[in-house]
């Protein structure tokens, strides 16, 4: 919404507006994919951390 309002004030041509919106959309999609990848990695690291913590606790018990 902000981008469209900005373009209305900036005097850009329609084709420039479309190109800029497409570029911004591609960047947004890429960021969303990267966030998803980082969440998966964070979950994996959390599970690994829990497993290591359990191993350490088991060693302390011995």
PyMOL commands that set and color helices and strands:
alter all, ss='L'
color gray80, all
select helices_A, chain A and resi 2-10+14-61
alter helices_A, ss='H'
color red, helices_A
deselect
rebuild
show_as cartoon
